[in-house]
Amino acid sequence: MYDIGFVIAGFAVGLIVGLTGVGGGSLMTPILIFFFGVKPYMAVGTDLLFAAFTKAGGTISLMRKRLVPWKVVCQLCMGSIPAALVTLYVLHSIGPASATVQKLMTTMLGGALLLTAAATLFKAMRMSKPPLRVMDSQGSVAIPAESADATRASHPVLPVLFGALIGSLVTITSVGAGAIGVTVLMVLFPLLPLPRIIAADIAYAVPLTLVAGLGHASLGSVDWPLLAKLLAGSLPGIWIGSQLVTRTPERLVRSLLALLLAYAGTKLIAA
């Protein structure tokens, strides 16, 4: 019975990600904890590799459309990858299944969900037209003109520091690289067109979640059969969501998603 449930959960999350670009780790981890009783450390570890595989497909698509600003991605990875490795070392030293780490994970996950809810709601209220959907006459994505300084942050150290913060948060909770990342990148790179900001956010999350996920796997915190079931549902869900994206009221979907994330975050903190 649970096998079908995992596939359905993967499909639902994939569908939401396809519709809004948000909801991967921020939805899958609490679903695994609340609805299926998966231990927090196992839910986080499994979800990290789930995110790595799903976002890799998105990155390949964005690369083909030449939307990924690799300079920004490299700046973020300079902070996120070392921070993820340090965080994994600490988890290895303490033990991911210890009561202290379990409580830390649920508390930080709750806080990350509340931040994601706020960022998602902010984006929904500010939304004028869906990103990455404006097509030119050749069927390619049309983006605004980009200045030579668009990939230059207001301060060169800020992207690295932000990457380090997100790297630690994602390694502990599997949440943080989605709506939070896009919102902060809009502040750090105000001249960068929104489609490229979203592309950067998806692209830098791939090596981060892969490193963090493999690190969790070395700690025994990944359920491989569960991962396969989730991917079996999410991959078609993402495809269908991307096909329906122009036919759904995205502002409403994002607002409802923000409320759901806020509820899950509050419940985790209160647990």
Secondary structure, DSSP 8 states (H G I E B T S, - for coil): -HHHHHHHHHHHHHHHHHHHS--HHHHHHHHHHHTT---HHHHHHHHHHHHHHHHHHHHHHHHHTT---HHHHHHHHHHHHHHHHHHHHHHHHH-TTSHHHHHHHHHHHHHHHHHHHHHHHHHHHH-SS-TT--B-TTS-B------TTTT--SSTTHHHHHHHHHHHHHHHHS-STTHHHHHHHHHH-TTS-HHHHHHHHHHHHHHHHHHHHHHHHHTT---HHHHHHHHHHHHHHHHHHHHHGGGS-HHHHHHHHHHHHHHHHHHHHH-
